[in-house]
Amino acid sequence: MATNVQDLPHPDMPTAADIIDLAERVVGKAIRHLAQIGGPDEHQVLGYDLAHAASAVATARSLLDYGAKGDAEGAIACAFVADMVHDLFTRLTGREQLWGLEVNPLAAAHGFMATYRDPAFLASLATQPGPRHLDDDMEMVQDTFRSFAANVIAPHAEHVHRANADVPEEIITGLAEVGAFGLSVPEEYGGFSAGGDDEYTAMVVATEELSKASLGIGGSLITRPEILTRALVKGGTEAQKQTWLPKLAVAEVMPAVAVTEPDYGSDVAGIKVTATPAEGPGGAPGYVINGVKTWCTFGARADVLALLARTDPDRTKTHRGLSLFIVPKPRGDAHGFMFSQDEVPGRPGKMEGRPIDTIGYRGMHSYEIALEDWWVPAENLIGEQEGLGRGFYYQMEGFENGRLQTAARAVGVMQAAYEAAVDYAQNRAVFGSNIIDYQLTQAKLGRMAVLTQAGRQFSYAVATLMAKGQGAMEASMVKAYVCKAAEWVTREAMQIHGGMGYAEEYSVSRLFVDARVLSIFEGADETLCLKVIARKLVSDAN
């Protein structure tokens, strides 16, 4: 069902900018209203909707520079702006009073929506995903990790997923050789980070390419070292940096993150696991750790746990009573492990890990880990004495970057799903024509291309902000928006495959179940929207 290209509208970036301004005013007015009526804790549905609406508006604004670079880029930008304002319209329609708005406050955007949501216009973008506009250095990063992902990770991806197998060691050693684990480690500690605007962008570019091959054994491998690295750079002593950062940079030490507990997921400040002062070998000062951590991804293979524990028994201090430890451990079996320790006389330490089976995101495996009197030396408390009670802040330093990295992982999964859908549609015939020839298929593929490029460009923009010490809020926004978008993109990619999309022999089924975890980990979507994004929006409005 071909459309004459000459009949399609040209990009209109000045109007797109006006529509973004309008959407921003509407959202801003609703945020001020939310602040007046009690905030997101009292009006959770409104707070959640506004957090996502604001995230979509921020994504659209990040596309203005991109859209000015050419007709293809402008078409993608206009299509996304129309999609954003349509989503905003559907969220508020019928709830205008709750939002503190008049009926149809987006009336001025209707013409723009009609033009750039037109099925024929979307269909024209089906195989036009647009250039990325990376500079030469970042193109080199992309080529390096794309080649590694295609040659080393991709051949293992389906087997690991279907067999619930482990990450092959050749992937870990190979990533170390190409410098993946040292991207955020400062050069003086054996890494490749020299600061500057490209530091976070390189991480985003690398993560997307690795995730495109596999979320479970590619894109997520560099997240845990990244989180511990950021915490050490933020709060570690010089001796701790000299000890741990060079080892992290070359994968001599692979960490897992132990924060979540059975009763405390995104509510990090409420955790119960304790770290109590206790002497170890030869009277050495240290701590014994007691309690249970869960959803500890990579917990068996890891050499250390980056573990957040309560060092102040006064629970009224919430996050101010938490400290962050580097907890050494032996490498364990993926199907469960149990270790013992005799560091504290008369108090044998125990660590037991139970695997948690999941529908996707396989390879690294997640564990529930119970610790009983597990001793760690005082020198493994990040920041040592100055780090007491500051673990929450060091952990958040890593988590903020982890949210940006998760957005990049989502973009990689989306790109893989989009490419798989295009390939299948071009080669599968039904009712006498290839699927790609039908307008409905083309419109779906067009929206996939638009959402994927929008997520990518917003990730680049947030990376630039974070390199300047800014962008914590935007990191939460890009994570919230892109991870939800990935669910739609992978679902529709599976749908285009029809019955074969539900078969494990096609990678799209793996992409679908992998995408589902993205809005759950690194901050569950609801908590991220209500406790981080909406709260900050309301705070800034006051």
C-alpha positions as CSV (number, residue, x, y, z in Angstrom):
1,M,0.0,0.0,0.0
2,A,2.4,2.7,-1.3
3,T,2.0,6.4,-0.5
4,N,3.4,9.1,-2.8
5,V,6.3,10.7,-0.9
6,Q,5.4,14.0,-2.5
7,D,2.0,13.9,-0.7
8,L,3.5,13.6,2.7
9,P,4.0,16.6,5.0
10,H,7.4,18.1,5.5
11,P,8.8,18.4,9.0
12,D,7.7,21.5,10.8
13,M,10.2,22.0,13.6
14,P,9.1,25.5,14.7
15,T,5.5,24.3,15.2
16,A,6.9,21.2,17.0
17,A,8.7,23.5,19.4
18,D,5.5,25.4,20.0
19,I,3.6,22.2,20.7
20,I,6.2,21.1,23.2
21,D,5.9,24.5,24.9
22,L,2.1,24.0,25.1
23,A,2.5,20.6,26.5
24,E,5.0,21.8,29.0
25,R,2.6,24.6,30.2
26,V,-0.3,22.1,30.5
27,V,1.8,19.7,32.6
28,G,3.3,22.5,34.6
29,K,-0.1,23.9,35.5
30,A,-1.2,20.4,36.6
31,I,1.9,19.9,38.7
32,R,1.2,23.2,40.5
33,H,-2.3,22.0,41.1
34,L,-1.0,18.7,42.4
35,A,1.2,20.6,44.9
36,Q,-1.8,22.6,46.1
37,I,-4.1,19.6,46.7
38,G,-1.7,17.4,48.7
39,G,1.0,16.1,46.4
40,P,1.7,12.7,44.8
41,D,1.5,10.7,48.0
42,E,-2.1,11.7,48.4
43,H,-3.0,11.6,44.7
44,Q,-1.0,8.8,43.4
45,V,-2.7,8.3,40.0
46,L,-2.4,11.9,39.2
47,G,1.2,11.9,40.3
48,Y,2.0,8.9,38.3
49,D,0.4,10.2,35.1
50,L,2.2,13.6,35.5
51,A,5.5,11.9,36.0
52,H,5.1,10.0,32.8
53,A,3.7,13.0,30.9
54,A,6.6,15.2,32.1
55,S,9.1,12.5,31.0
56,A,7.5,12.3,27.6
57,V,7.7,16.1,27.2
58,A,11.3,16.1,28.2
59,T,12.0,13.3,25.7
60,A,10.3,15.4,23.0
61,R,12.3,18.5,23.9
62,S,15.6,16.5,23.6
63,L,14.6,15.8,19.9
64,L,14.5,19.5,18.9
65,D,18.2,19.7,18.0
66,Y,18.1,16.3,16.4
67,G,15.1,17.2,14.3
68,A,16.8,20.3,12.9
69,K,19.6,18.2,11.3
70,G,17.7,17.0,8.3
71,D,14.4,15.9,6.8
72,A,14.6,12.4,8.1
73,E,15.5,13.6,11.6
74,G,12.7,16.2,11.4
75,A,10.1,13.6,10.4
76,I,11.0,11.4,13.4
77,A,11.0,14.4,15.7
78,C,7.6,15.6,14.5
79,A,6.1,12.1,14.7
80,F,7.3,11.8,18.3
81,V,6.0,15.2,19.3
82,A,2.6,14.2,17.9
83,D,2.7,10.9,19.7
84,M,3.7,12.6,23.0
85,V,0.9,15.2,22.9
86,H,-1.6,12.4,21.9
87,D,-0.5,10.4,25.0
88,L,-0.9,13.5,27.1
89,F,-4.4,14.1,25.7
90,T,-5.5,10.6,26.5
91,R,-4.1,10.8,30.1
92,L,-6.0,14.0,31.0
93,T,-9.2,13.7,29.0
94,G,-12.0,13.1,31.5
95,R,-9.8,14.0,34.4
96,E,-9.4,17.7,33.7
97,Q,-10.9,18.7,37.0
98,L,-8.4,16.4,38.8
99,W,-5.6,17.9,36.8
100,G,-6.8,21.5,37.6
101,L,-7.3,22.2,33.9
102,E,-10.0,23.4,31.6
103,V,-11.6,21.1,29.1
104,N,-9.4,20.4,26.0
105,P,-6.4,22.5,27.0
106,L,-4.5,20.9,24.0
107,A,-6.9,22.1,21.4
108,A,-4.2,24.1,19.6
109,A,-2.2,20.9,19.0
110,H,-5.0,19.0,17.2
111,G,-3.9,20.1,13.7
112,F,-0.3,19.0,14.4
113,M,-1.4,15.7,15.8
114,A,-3.6,15.1,12.8
115,T,-0.7,15.8,10.4
116,Y,2.0,13.8,12.0
117,R,-0.1,10.9,13.4
118,D,-1.6,10.3,10.0
119,P,-1.1,6.6,9.2
120,A,0.5,7.3,5.9
121,F,3.1,9.6,7.5
122,L,3.9,7.0,10.1
123,A,4.0,4.3,7.5
124,S,6.6,6.3,5.5
125,L,9.0,5.9,8.5
126,A,8.8,2.1,8.7
127,T,12.3,1.6,7.3
128,Q,13.7,5.0,8.1
129,P,15.0,4.8,11.7
130,G,17.2,7.9,11.2
131,P,21.0,8.4,11.8
132,R,22.4,8.6,15.3
133,H,24.7,11.6,14.8
134,L,27.6,10.3,17.0
135,D,31.0,12.0,16.7
136,D,34.0,10.0,15.4
137,D,35.1,8.9,18.9
138,M,31.7,7.6,19.8
139,E,31.3,5.9,16.4
140,M,34.5,4.0,17.2
141,V,33.0,3.0,20.6
142,Q,29.8,1.9,18.8
143,D,31.7,-0.2,16.2
144,T,33.9,-1.9,18.8
145,F,31.0,-3.0,21.0
146,R,28.7,-3.8,18.1
147,S,31.4,-6.1,16.6
148,F,31.9,-7.8,20.0
149,A,28.2,-8.2,20.6
150,A,27.6,-9.7,17.2
151,N,30.6,-12.0,17.2
152,V,30.8,-13.1,20.9
153,I,27.5,-12.4,22.7
154,A,24.9,-13.1,20.0
155,P,25.9,-16.7,19.3
156,H,25.2,-17.6,23.0
157,A,22.1,-15.5,23.6
158,E,19.4,-18.0,22.6
159,H,21.0,-21.0,24.3
160,V,21.5,-19.1,27.6
161,H,17.9,-17.9,27.6
162,R,16.3,-21.3,26.8
163,A,18.6,-23.3,29.0
164,N,18.7,-20.8,31.8
165,A,22.4,-21.2,31.6
166,D,25.3,-19.0,33.0
167,V,27.1,-16.1,31.3
168,P,29.9,-17.7,29.4
169,E,33.3,-16.8,30.8
170,E,34.5,-15.8,27.3
171,I,32.1,-12.9,27.4
172,I,33.4,-11.6,30.7
173,T,37.0,-11.9,29.7
174,G,36.3,-10.5,26.2
175,L,34.5,-7.5,27.6
176,A,37.4,-6.9,30.0
177,E,39.8,-6.9,27.0
178,V,37.8,-4.3,25.1
179,G,37.6,-2.1,28.2
180,A,33.9,-2.4,29.0
181,F,34.4,-2.6,32.8
182,G,36.8,0.4,32.8
183,L,34.6,2.9,31.0
184,S,33.8,4.8,34.3
185,V,37.1,4.0,36.2
186,P,39.3,7.1,36.2
187,E,42.5,6.7,34.1
188,E,44.7,7.0,37.2
189,Y,43.2,3.8,38.5
190,G,43.6,1.8,35.4
191,G,40.4,2.7,33.6
192,F,39.4,4.8,30.6
193,S,37.5,7.6,32.1
194,A,39.1,11.0,31.6
195,G,36.0,13.0,32.5
196,G,34.5,15.3,29.9
197,D,31.2,15.2,28.0
198,D,31.9,11.8,26.4
199,E,32.3,9.7,29.6
200,Y,28.6,8.9,30.1
201,T,27.8,8.9,26.4
202,A,30.4,6.1,25.8
203,M,28.7,4.0,28.5
204,V,25.3,4.6,26.9
205,V,26.6,3.7,23.4
206,A,28.3,0.6,24.6
207,T,25.4,-0.5,26.7
208,E,22.9,-0.2,23.8
209,E,25.1,-2.4,21.5
210,L,25.6,-5.1,24.1
211,S,21.9,-5.1,25.1
212,K,20.9,-5.4,21.4
213,A,22.7,-8.8,21.4
214,S,21.4,-9.8,24.8
215,L,20.0,-8.1,27.8
216,G,20.9,-10.9,30.2
217,I,24.5,-11.7,29.1
218,G,25.4,-8.5,27.4
219,G,24.1,-5.1,28.4
220,S,23.7,-5.9,32.1
221,L,27.2,-7.2,32.7
222,I,28.7,-3.7,33.0
223,T,26.0,-2.3,35.2
224,R,27.1,-3.8,38.5
225,P,30.8,-2.8,38.1
226,E,29.6,0.6,37.1
227,I,27.4,1.0,40.3
228,L,30.3,0.0,42.6
229,T,32.7,2.1,40.7
230,R,30.6,5.2,41.1
231,A,30.1,4.6,44.8
232,L,33.9,4.2,45.3
233,V,34.7,7.3,43.2
234,K,32.1,9.3,45.2
235,G,32.9,8.1,48.8
236,G,35.9,5.7,48.8
237,T,39.1,6.5,50.6
238,E,42.3,6.8,48.4
239,A,43.4,3.4,49.7
240,Q,40.1,1.8,48.7
241,K,40.2,3.3,45.2
242,Q,43.8,2.1,44.8
243,T,42.7,-1.4,45.9
244,W,39.4,-1.9,44.1
245,L,39.2,0.3,41.0
246,P,42.0,-1.3,39.1
247,K,40.5,-4.8,39.8
248,L,37.1,-3.7,38.7
249,A,38.5,-2.2,35.5
250,V,39.9,-5.5,34.3
251,A,37.2,-7.8,35.8
252,E,39.6,-9.3,38.3
253,V,36.8,-8.6,40.7
254,M,33.2,-8.9,39.5
255,P,30.6,-7.4,41.9
256,A,26.9,-8.0,42.6
257,V,24.7,-5.4,44.2
258,A,23.0,-6.5,47.4
259,V,20.5,-3.8,48.4
260,T,16.9,-5.1,48.0
261,E,15.4,-7.1,50.8
262,P,12.3,-9.3,51.0
263,D,10.2,-6.6,52.7
264,Y,12.0,-3.6,51.2
265,G,12.4,-3.3,47.4
266,S,12.5,0.3,46.1
267,D,12.1,1.5,49.7
268,V,15.8,1.4,50.2
269,A,15.7,3.6,53.4
270,G,13.8,0.9,55.3
271,I,16.2,-2.0,55.0
272,K,16.8,-4.3,58.0
273,V,20.1,-6.1,57.3
274,T,22.6,-5.1,60.0
275,A,26.3,-4.6,60.2
276,T,27.6,-4.7,63.8
277,P,31.1,-4.0,65.0
278,A,33.1,-7.2,65.7
279,E,36.7,-8.2,65.9
280,G,38.1,-10.6,63.3
281,P,41.4,-12.5,62.9
282,G,44.1,-11.2,65.3
283,G,41.6,-8.7,66.8
284,A,41.3,-6.8,63.5
285,P,38.4,-4.4,63.5
286,G,35.4,-5.2,61.3
287,Y,31.7,-5.9,61.1
288,V,29.4,-9.0,61.1
289,I,26.5,-8.8,58.7
290,N,23.2,-10.5,59.4
291,G,20.0,-10.6,57.4
292,V,18.6,-11.5,54.0
293,K,19.0,-9.8,50.6
294,T,17.0,-10.6,47.5
295,W,17.1,-10.0,43.8
296,C,20.9,-10.0,44.0
297,T,21.7,-10.4,40.3
298,F,25.0,-12.2,39.5
299,G,25.2,-13.1,43.2
300,A,26.8,-16.6,42.6
301,R,29.5,-15.7,40.1
302,A,30.4,-12.4,41.8
303,D,33.6,-12.1,43.8
304,V,32.2,-9.3,46.0
305,L,28.8,-8.0,47.1
306,A,28.3,-4.2,47.2
307,L,26.0,-4.5,50.2
308,L,24.0,-1.8,51.9
309,A,23.4,-2.5,55.6
310,R,22.1,-0.7,58.7
311,T,25.0,0.3,61.0
312,D,22.9,2.5,63.3
313,P,20.2,0.5,65.2
314,D,18.1,3.6,65.5
315,R,15.6,3.0,62.7
316,T,14.2,6.5,63.0
317,K,17.3,7.6,61.2
318,T,16.1,5.7,58.1
319,H,18.6,6.3,55.2
320,R,21.0,8.2,57.5
321,G,21.8,5.0,59.4
322,L,22.9,3.0,56.4
323,S,26.5,2.2,55.3
324,L,27.9,0.5,52.1
325,F,30.3,-2.4,52.3
326,I,32.4,-4.4,49.9
327,V,31.8,-8.0,51.0
328,P,34.2,-10.6,49.5
329,K,32.9,-14.0,48.8
330,P,33.9,-17.2,46.9
331,R,32.4,-17.8,43.5
332,G,29.4,-20.0,43.8
333,D,27.3,-22.4,41.8
334,A,24.5,-20.9,39.7
335,H,22.0,-23.4,41.1
336,G,22.6,-22.3,44.7
337,F,25.5,-22.0,47.1
338,M,26.5,-22.2,50.8
339,F,29.7,-20.8,52.2
340,S,31.1,-20.9,55.8
341,Q,33.6,-18.6,57.5
342,D,35.6,-18.8,60.7
343,E,36.9,-15.2,61.0
344,V,35.1,-14.4,64.3
345,P,36.0,-16.8,67.2
346,G,33.0,-18.7,68.4
347,R,30.7,-17.1,65.7
348,P,31.0,-19.1,62.5
349,G,29.8,-17.0,59.5
350,K,27.5,-18.4,56.9
351,M,26.3,-17.2,53.5
352,E,23.6,-19.1,51.5
353,G,22.3,-18.2,48.1
354,R,19.0,-19.5,46.6
355,P,18.4,-18.8,42.9
356,I,15.2,-17.1,41.8
357,D,13.9,-18.4,38.5
358,T,12.6,-15.7,36.1
359,I,10.7,-15.7,32.8
360,G,13.4,-13.7,31.1
361,Y,16.6,-11.8,31.8
362,R,18.5,-15.1,32.1
363,G,22.2,-15.8,32.3
364,M,23.2,-13.6,35.2
365,H,20.7,-15.2,37.6
366,S,19.2,-13.5,40.7
367,Y,19.5,-14.8,44.2
368,E,18.1,-14.5,47.7
369,I,21.2,-14.4,49.9
370,A,21.0,-15.0,53.6
371,L,24.0,-13.9,55.7
372,E,24.6,-15.0,59.3
373,D,27.6,-13.4,61.2
374,W,29.4,-12.9,57.9
375,W,32.5,-10.9,58.8
376,V,34.1,-8.1,56.8
377,P,37.1,-6.0,57.7
378,A,36.5,-2.3,58.7
379,E,38.6,-1.3,55.7
380,N,35.8,-2.6,53.4
381,L,33.3,0.0,54.7
382,I,33.3,2.5,51.8
383,G,34.7,5.7,53.2
384,E,35.7,3.8,56.4
385,Q,34.7,5.9,59.4
386,E,33.7,8.9,57.3
387,G,31.4,6.6,55.4
388,L,29.4,5.5,58.4
389,G,25.8,6.5,57.7
390,R,26.5,7.7,54.2
391,G,26.0,4.4,52.3
392,F,22.6,5.5,51.0
393,Y,24.1,8.5,49.3
394,Y,27.0,6.4,47.8
395,Q,24.5,3.8,46.6
396,M,22.3,6.5,45.0
397,E,25.3,7.8,43.1
398,G,25.6,4.5,41.4
399,F,21.8,4.0,41.0
400,E,21.3,7.4,39.2
401,N,23.8,6.3,36.6
402,G,22.2,2.8,36.6
403,R,18.9,4.4,35.6
404,L,20.5,6.0,32.6
405,Q,22.2,2.7,31.8
406,T,18.9,0.9,32.0
407,A,17.4,3.3,29.5
408,A,20.3,2.5,27.2
409,R,19.6,-1.2,27.7
410,A,16.0,-0.6,26.8
411,V,17.0,1.2,23.6
412,G,19.2,-1.8,22.7
413,V,16.3,-4.2,23.2
414,M,14.0,-2.0,21.2
415,Q,16.5,-1.7,18.3
416,A,16.8,-5.5,18.2
417,A,13.0,-6.0,18.2
418,Y,12.5,-3.3,15.5
419,E,15.2,-4.9,13.2
420,A,13.8,-8.4,13.8
421,A,10.3,-7.1,12.9
422,V,11.4,-5.4,9.7
423,D,13.3,-8.5,8.6
424,Y,10.4,-10.8,9.2
425,A,7.9,-8.4,7.6
426,Q,10.0,-8.2,4.5
427,N,10.3,-11.9,4.1
428,R,6.9,-13.2,5.3
429,A,4.0,-13.3,2.8
430,V,0.3,-13.4,3.7
431,F,-2.7,-13.0,1.5
432,G,-0.5,-12.7,-1.5
433,S,1.8,-9.9,-0.3
434,N,4.7,-9.5,2.1
435,I,3.7,-8.2,5.5
436,I,5.8,-5.1,5.0
437,D,3.5,-4.1,2.2
438,Y,0.5,-3.5,4.5
439,Q,-0.1,-0.1,5.9
440,L,-0.9,-1.4,9.4
441,T,2.5,-3.1,9.5
442,Q,4.2,-0.1,8.2
443,A,2.6,2.2,10.7
444,K,3.6,-0.1,13.6
445,L,7.2,-0.2,12.3
446,G,7.2,3.6,11.9
447,R,6.2,4.1,15.5
448,M,8.8,1.6,16.6
449,A,11.5,3.5,14.8
450,V,10.3,6.8,16.2
451,L,10.1,5.6,19.8
452,T,13.5,3.9,19.6
453,Q,15.3,6.9,18.2
454,A,13.6,9.3,20.7
455,G,14.8,7.1,23.6
456,R,18.3,7.0,22.1
457,Q,18.6,10.8,21.6
458,F,17.1,11.5,25.1
459,S,19.7,9.1,26.6
460,Y,22.5,10.9,24.8
461,A,21.2,14.2,26.1
462,V,21.0,12.9,29.7
463,A,24.5,11.5,29.4
464,T,25.8,14.9,28.5
465,L,24.0,16.4,31.5
466,M,25.4,13.8,33.9
467,A,28.9,14.4,32.6
468,K,28.5,17.9,33.9
469,G,27.3,16.8,37.3
470,Q,23.6,17.4,36.5
471,G,20.8,15.3,35.1
472,A,19.8,13.1,38.1
473,M,16.1,14.0,37.5
474,E,16.4,13.4,33.8
475,A,18.0,10.0,34.4
476,S,14.9,9.0,36.2
477,M,12.7,10.4,33.5
478,V,14.5,8.7,30.6
479,K,14.4,5.4,32.5
480,A,10.6,5.8,33.2
481,Y,9.8,6.7,29.6
482,V,12.0,4.4,27.6
483,C,11.4,1.3,29.6
484,K,7.6,1.5,29.2
485,A,8.1,2.2,25.5
486,A,10.2,-0.9,25.2
487,E,7.3,-3.0,26.3
488,W,5.1,-1.7,23.4
489,V,7.9,-2.0,20.8
490,T,8.7,-5.7,21.7
491,R,5.1,-6.6,22.0
492,E,4.3,-5.3,18.5
493,A,7.5,-6.9,17.1
494,M,6.2,-10.2,18.4
495,Q,2.7,-9.5,17.0
496,I,4.2,-8.8,13.5
497,H,5.8,-12.3,13.7
498,G,2.4,-13.8,14.4
499,G,2.4,-17.3,15.7
500,M,6.2,-17.6,15.2
501,G,6.6,-14.6,17.6
502,Y,5.3,-16.9,20.3
503,A,7.9,-19.6,19.4
504,E,11.2,-19.7,21.1
505,E,13.0,-20.3,17.8
506,Y,12.7,-16.6,17.0
507,S,14.6,-14.1,19.2
508,V,11.7,-11.8,19.4
509,S,10.0,-13.9,22.1
510,R,13.2,-13.5,24.3
511,L,13.2,-9.7,23.6
512,F,9.6,-9.5,24.8
513,V,10.1,-11.2,28.1
514,D,13.4,-9.4,28.7
515,A,11.7,-6.0,28.0
516,R,9.2,-6.7,30.8
517,V,11.8,-6.5,33.5
518,L,13.1,-3.0,32.5
519,S,10.3,-1.1,34.3
520,I,10.7,-3.2,37.4
521,F,14.4,-3.2,38.2
522,E,16.7,-0.2,38.9
523,G,13.6,1.4,40.6
524,A,10.2,0.1,40.0
525,D,8.2,2.3,37.6
526,E,5.6,3.3,40.2
527,T,8.1,4.1,42.9
528,L,10.3,6.0,40.5
529,C,7.4,8.1,39.2
530,L,5.9,8.8,42.6
531,K,8.8,9.0,45.0
532,V,11.4,10.6,42.6
533,I,10.0,12.3,39.6
534,A,6.6,13.5,40.9
535,R,8.1,14.6,44.2
536,K,10.8,16.6,42.5
537,L,8.3,18.2,40.1
538,V,6.1,19.3,43.0
539,S,9.1,20.5,45.0
540,D,10.3,22.6,42.1
541,A,6.8,24.0,41.6
542,N,6.6,25.3,45.2
